[in-house]
Amino acid sequence: MLEISGLTWAATIGVIVALLAVDLVLAAWRPHRIGFREASLWSVFYILVAVGFGVWFATAHGGGYGAEYFAGYIVEKSLSVDNLFVFVIIMTTFLVPEEHQHKVLTFGIVLALVMRGIFIAVGATLLSLFSFMFLLFGLLLIFTAVQLFRHRDEDPDVENNVVVKTARKLLPVTDDYVGGKIFTRLDGRRMATPLFVVLVAIGGVDLLFALDSIPAVFGVTEEPYIVFTANAFALLGLRALFFLVKGLLDRLVYLSAGLAVILAFIGVKLILHWAHVDISPSVPEVPTPLSLGVIIAILVVVTVASLVKTRNDPSAKAHPGSLRGHREPERD
């Protein structure tokens, strides 16, 4: 069992909060369009931070735990790219000005970290108390994988999301972004701006992705500290990654199918672990190095196949996928 001291937890959370604070301060102090060079430098910085932490962690606690961290980080990083698809759709749907996209993404990452922290605590408690939760998590991931694969060529319906529609009904919303404010006062009346609706949409997306990503990373490791750090460091680089690759996302036409395969693989891994513990030790388990190799191989194949496909067929366009189909509007 991995023993993490309270001081190590506090120091880790402190570093993550400090990095988030830098993002928030920059977003509020100097709102501007993020260029390719700036996005590249921030992306490299966050990757180096994540890798540096992984090297320290493996040195301090052993290569086995280090491998679990890197496997979890790669899983969360690959799932976060699918997050980016949906973020692009939200930004486009609500016509978010480029100078405010930095702020939206940073708040979105904060919301995601809070939600995932709650889910990690609940998930770890359930797994420690009830071993059959591995079976339930595995079945949830397989169901998610099947749905994602079935609707891999669709986009989520952001505008008709129940949370977004409720927010619009309950609060008066201004027509413009009012300089990036979340709330404003117009003719003596307090109103929300479209930025508030965007944050609500981002929060709803974060919640849905937390429901999938937390069981997925628990399929790689049972250690709450590794689950938390893998999620945190994958999400910290999400803002910079958005501005770096948003022009390339359309080319990853097979990403949703690849993520569906990864989720199904981890789901089977969780079910095998449950069977090994609760049914018979003779049931084989999938070791972490094999999981890491399979995940990396799937991502490489998906990326190469996508680039080949879009080069041969420039009209091909990627979609983030959806967990449910959308009805086509009726025509008169």
C-alpha positions as CSV (number, residue, x, y, z in Angstrom):
1,M,0.0,0.0,0.0
2,L,1.3,3.4,-1.0
3,E,2.0,5.6,2.1
4,I,1.8,9.3,1.4
5,S,2.3,11.7,4.3
6,G,0.1,14.7,5.0
7,L,3.0,17.0,4.3
8,T,3.4,15.4,0.8
9,W,-0.3,15.8,0.1
10,A,-0.2,19.4,1.3
11,A,2.9,20.2,-0.8
12,T,1.4,18.6,-3.9
13,I,-1.9,20.5,-3.6
14,G,0.0,23.7,-2.9
15,V,2.0,23.4,-6.1
16,I,-1.2,22.7,-8.1
17,V,-3.0,25.6,-6.5
18,A,0.0,27.9,-7.2
19,L,0.0,26.9,-10.9
20,L,-3.7,27.5,-11.2
21,A,-3.3,30.9,-9.4
22,V,-0.7,31.9,-12.0
23,D,-3.2,31.0,-14.8
24,L,-6.0,32.9,-13.2
25,V,-3.9,36.0,-12.6
26,L,-2.6,36.0,-16.1
27,A,-6.2,35.6,-17.5
28,A,-7.5,38.5,-15.4
29,W,-4.5,40.8,-15.6
30,R,-3.8,40.6,-19.4
31,P,-6.6,39.1,-21.5
32,H,-5.3,38.6,-25.0
33,R,-5.2,36.2,-27.9
34,I,-2.9,33.2,-27.2
35,G,-0.5,32.7,-30.0
36,F,1.2,29.5,-31.2
37,R,4.6,30.3,-29.6
38,E,3.1,31.2,-26.2
39,A,0.8,28.1,-26.3
40,S,3.8,25.9,-27.2
41,L,6.0,27.2,-24.4
42,W,3.2,26.7,-21.8
43,S,2.5,23.2,-23.1
44,V,6.1,22.2,-22.9
45,F,6.3,23.7,-19.4
46,Y,3.3,21.7,-18.1
47,I,4.5,18.4,-19.7
48,L,8.0,18.9,-18.1
49,V,6.3,19.6,-14.8
50,A,4.3,16.4,-15.1
51,V,7.3,14.3,-16.2
52,G,9.5,15.8,-13.5
53,F,6.9,14.9,-10.9
54,G,6.7,11.4,-12.3
55,V,10.5,10.9,-12.1
56,W,10.5,12.2,-8.5
57,F,7.6,10.0,-7.6
58,A,9.2,6.8,-9.2
59,T,12.5,7.6,-7.4
60,A,10.8,8.1,-4.0
61,H,8.2,5.4,-4.1
62,G,9.4,2.8,-6.6
63,G,9.2,2.1,-10.4
64,G,5.9,0.2,-10.0
65,Y,4.1,3.2,-8.7
66,G,5.9,5.4,-11.1
67,A,4.6,3.3,-14.0
68,E,1.0,3.6,-12.6
69,Y,1.4,7.3,-12.5
70,F,2.6,7.6,-16.1
71,A,-0.1,5.2,-17.3
72,G,-2.8,7.2,-15.5
73,Y,-1.3,10.5,-16.8
74,I,-1.4,9.2,-20.4
75,V,-5.0,8.0,-20.0
76,E,-6.2,11.3,-18.6
77,K,-4.2,13.3,-21.2
78,S,-5.8,11.3,-24.0
79,L,-9.2,11.8,-22.5
80,S,-8.5,15.5,-22.0
81,V,-8.0,15.9,-25.8
82,D,-11.6,14.8,-26.2
83,N,-12.5,17.5,-23.7
84,L,-10.8,20.0,-26.0
85,F,-13.2,19.0,-28.9
86,V,-16.1,19.9,-26.7
87,F,-14.5,23.1,-25.5
88,V,-14.0,24.2,-29.1
89,I,-17.7,23.4,-29.8
90,I,-18.8,25.5,-26.7
91,M,-16.5,28.4,-27.7
92,T,-17.9,28.3,-31.3
93,T,-21.5,27.9,-30.2
94,F,-21.5,30.9,-27.9
95,L,-19.1,33.0,-30.0
96,V,-16.7,33.5,-27.1
97,P,-14.2,36.3,-28.1
98,E,-10.6,35.1,-28.3
99,E,-9.4,37.4,-25.5
100,H,-11.8,35.8,-23.0
101,Q,-11.2,32.2,-24.0
102,H,-8.1,32.0,-21.7
103,K,-10.3,32.9,-18.7
104,V,-13.1,30.5,-19.6
105,L,-10.6,27.6,-19.9
106,T,-8.9,28.4,-16.6
107,F,-12.2,28.5,-14.8
108,G,-13.2,25.3,-16.5
109,I,-10.0,23.6,-15.3
110,V,-10.6,24.7,-11.8
111,L,-14.2,23.3,-11.9
112,A,-12.8,20.1,-13.4
113,L,-10.3,19.7,-10.6
114,V,-12.8,20.3,-7.9
115,M,-15.3,17.8,-9.3
116,R,-12.7,15.2,-9.9
117,G,-11.3,15.7,-6.4
118,I,-14.8,14.9,-5.0
119,F,-15.2,11.9,-7.3
120,I,-11.7,10.6,-6.4
121,A,-12.5,10.7,-2.7
122,V,-15.9,9.0,-3.2
123,G,-14.5,6.4,-5.6
124,A,-11.5,5.5,-3.4
125,T,-13.8,5.1,-0.4
126,L,-16.2,2.9,-2.3
127,L,-13.4,0.7,-3.7
128,S,-11.9,0.3,-0.3
129,L,-15.3,-0.8,1.2
130,F,-16.9,-2.8,-1.6
131,S,-14.7,-4.8,-4.0
132,F,-17.7,-5.3,-6.3
133,M,-17.3,-1.6,-7.2
134,F,-14.5,-2.7,-9.6
135,L,-17.2,-4.7,-11.5
136,L,-19.5,-1.7,-11.6
137,F,-16.8,0.7,-12.7
138,G,-15.7,-1.8,-15.4
139,L,-19.3,-2.2,-16.7
140,L,-19.7,1.6,-16.7
141,L,-16.6,2.0,-18.8
142,I,-17.7,-0.7,-21.2
143,F,-21.1,0.9,-21.6
144,T,-19.5,4.3,-22.1
145,A,-17.1,2.8,-24.7
146,V,-20.0,1.2,-26.7
147,Q,-22.0,4.5,-26.7
148,L,-19.0,6.6,-27.6
149,F,-18.2,4.2,-30.5
150,R,-21.8,4.1,-31.7
151,H,-21.9,7.9,-31.8
152,R,-18.3,8.6,-32.6
153,D,-19.2,10.8,-35.6
154,E,-21.5,13.1,-33.7
155,D,-21.1,16.3,-31.6
156,P,-22.7,16.9,-28.2
157,D,-25.7,19.1,-28.3
158,V,-24.5,21.9,-26.1
159,E,-27.2,24.4,-26.8
160,N,-30.0,22.0,-25.8
161,N,-28.1,20.7,-22.7
162,V,-30.6,20.6,-19.8
163,V,-28.2,22.6,-17.5
164,V,-27.6,25.3,-20.1
165,K,-31.3,25.6,-20.8
166,T,-32.1,25.8,-17.1
167,A,-29.6,28.6,-16.6
168,R,-31.0,30.6,-19.5
169,K,-34.5,30.2,-18.0
170,L,-33.6,31.1,-14.5
171,L,-31.3,34.1,-15.2
172,P,-31.7,37.1,-17.5
173,V,-28.7,37.1,-19.9
174,T,-27.2,40.1,-21.7
175,D,-26.6,40.0,-25.5
176,D,-22.9,40.7,-25.3
177,Y,-19.9,39.7,-23.1
178,V,-19.6,43.1,-21.4
179,G,-15.8,43.1,-21.3
180,G,-15.5,39.6,-20.0
181,K,-17.6,40.1,-16.9
182,I,-19.7,37.1,-15.5
183,F,-22.4,39.4,-14.0
184,T,-23.3,43.0,-14.7
185,R,-25.9,45.6,-14.0
186,L,-28.0,46.9,-16.9
187,D,-30.6,49.6,-16.3
188,G,-30.5,48.9,-12.6
189,R,-31.1,45.2,-13.1
190,R,-28.5,42.5,-12.2
191,M,-27.9,40.2,-15.2
192,A,-25.7,37.4,-16.2
193,T,-23.5,37.6,-19.3
194,P,-23.1,34.9,-21.9
195,L,-19.8,34.2,-20.2
196,F,-21.7,32.8,-17.2
197,V,-23.7,30.5,-19.5
198,V,-20.4,29.3,-21.1
199,L,-19.0,28.5,-17.7
200,V,-22.2,26.5,-16.9
201,A,-21.8,24.6,-20.1
202,I,-18.1,23.9,-19.3
203,G,-19.0,22.8,-15.8
204,G,-21.6,20.3,-17.2
205,V,-19.0,18.9,-19.6
206,D,-16.5,18.6,-16.7
207,L,-19.0,16.6,-14.7
208,L,-19.7,14.2,-17.5
209,F,-16.0,13.7,-18.2
210,A,-15.3,13.1,-14.5
211,L,-17.8,10.3,-14.5
212,D,-15.8,8.5,-17.2
213,S,-12.2,9.5,-16.5
214,I,-12.1,8.7,-12.7
215,P,-13.2,5.0,-13.2
216,A,-10.7,4.9,-16.1
217,V,-7.7,6.0,-14.1
218,F,-8.8,3.7,-11.2
219,G,-8.5,0.9,-13.7
220,V,-4.8,1.7,-13.9
221,T,-4.1,2.3,-10.2
222,E,-6.1,2.0,-6.9
223,E,-4.0,4.7,-5.2
224,P,-6.0,7.9,-4.6
225,Y,-2.8,10.0,-4.6
226,I,-1.8,8.7,-8.1
227,V,-5.3,9.2,-9.4
228,F,-5.4,12.8,-8.1
229,T,-1.9,13.8,-9.4
230,A,-2.5,12.1,-12.8
231,N,-5.7,14.0,-13.2
232,A,-4.3,17.3,-11.9
233,F,-1.2,17.4,-14.1
234,A,-3.2,16.3,-17.2
235,L,-5.7,19.1,-16.6
236,L,-3.2,21.8,-15.8
237,G,-1.8,21.7,-19.4
238,L,-5.3,21.7,-20.9
239,R,-5.5,25.4,-21.4
240,A,-2.3,25.8,-23.3
241,L,-3.0,22.6,-25.2
242,F,-6.3,24.1,-26.4
243,F,-4.7,27.0,-28.1
244,L,-1.9,24.8,-29.4
245,V,-3.9,22.1,-31.1
246,K,-7.4,23.6,-31.7
247,G,-6.5,24.0,-35.4
248,L,-5.4,20.4,-35.6
249,L,-8.3,18.8,-33.8
250,D,-10.4,18.4,-36.9
251,R,-7.7,16.0,-38.3
252,L,-8.0,13.5,-35.5
253,V,-10.9,11.7,-37.1
254,Y,-10.4,8.4,-35.4
255,L,-9.7,9.8,-31.9
256,S,-13.2,9.0,-30.5
257,A,-13.0,5.4,-31.8
258,G,-9.6,5.0,-30.2
259,L,-10.8,6.4,-26.9
260,A,-13.7,4.0,-27.0
261,V,-11.3,1.1,-27.4
262,I,-9.1,2.4,-24.5
263,L,-12.2,2.7,-22.2
264,A,-13.4,-0.8,-23.1
265,F,-9.9,-2.2,-22.5
266,I,-9.7,-0.6,-19.0
267,G,-13.2,-1.7,-18.3
268,V,-12.2,-5.3,-19.0
269,K,-9.1,-4.8,-16.9
270,L,-11.3,-3.7,-13.9
271,I,-13.7,-6.7,-14.3
272,L,-10.7,-9.1,-14.4
273,H,-9.4,-7.5,-11.3
274,W,-12.7,-8.0,-9.5
275,A,-12.9,-11.6,-10.7
276,H,-9.3,-12.2,-9.5
277,V,-10.2,-10.9,-6.0
278,D,-13.8,-12.1,-5.5
279,I,-14.1,-15.2,-7.6
280,S,-10.7,-16.9,-8.0
281,P,-7.0,-16.0,-7.9
282,S,-6.6,-18.1,-11.1
283,V,-8.4,-15.4,-13.1
284,P,-5.6,-13.4,-14.8
285,E,-5.0,-9.7,-14.2
286,V,-3.6,-7.2,-16.7
287,P,-0.3,-5.8,-15.4
288,T,0.4,-2.1,-15.5
289,P,3.3,-2.2,-18.0
290,L,1.0,-4.1,-20.5
291,S,-1.8,-1.5,-19.9
292,L,0.7,1.3,-20.6
293,G,1.9,-0.4,-23.8
294,V,-1.6,-1.0,-25.1
295,I,-2.8,2.5,-24.4
296,I,0.3,4.1,-26.1
297,A,-0.1,1.7,-29.1
298,I,-3.7,2.6,-29.5
299,L,-3.0,6.3,-29.4
300,V,-0.1,6.0,-31.9
301,V,-2.3,4.0,-34.3
302,V,-5.2,6.4,-34.0
303,T,-3.0,9.4,-34.6
304,V,-1.2,8.0,-37.6
305,A,-4.4,6.6,-39.2
306,S,-6.2,9.9,-38.6
307,L,-3.4,11.9,-40.3
308,V,-3.3,9.5,-43.2
309,K,-7.1,9.7,-43.6
310,T,-7.2,13.5,-43.6
311,R,-4.3,13.7,-46.0
312,N,-6.1,11.4,-48.5
313,D,-9.5,12.9,-47.8
314,P,-9.3,16.6,-46.8
315,S,-13.0,16.8,-46.4
316,A,-12.9,14.3,-43.5
317,K,-13.6,16.1,-40.2
318,A,-13.2,14.8,-36.6
319,H,-16.0,14.8,-34.0
320,P,-15.7,14.4,-30.2
321,G,-18.4,11.8,-30.1
322,S,-21.5,11.7,-27.9
323,L,-22.9,9.3,-25.4
324,R,-26.3,9.5,-27.0
325,G,-27.7,10.2,-30.4
326,H,-29.5,13.4,-31.4
327,R,-32.8,13.4,-33.2
328,E,-32.8,15.2,-36.5
329,P,-35.1,18.3,-36.5
330,E,-38.4,17.6,-38.2
331,R,-38.9,19.2,-41.6
332,D,-42.1,20.7,-42.8
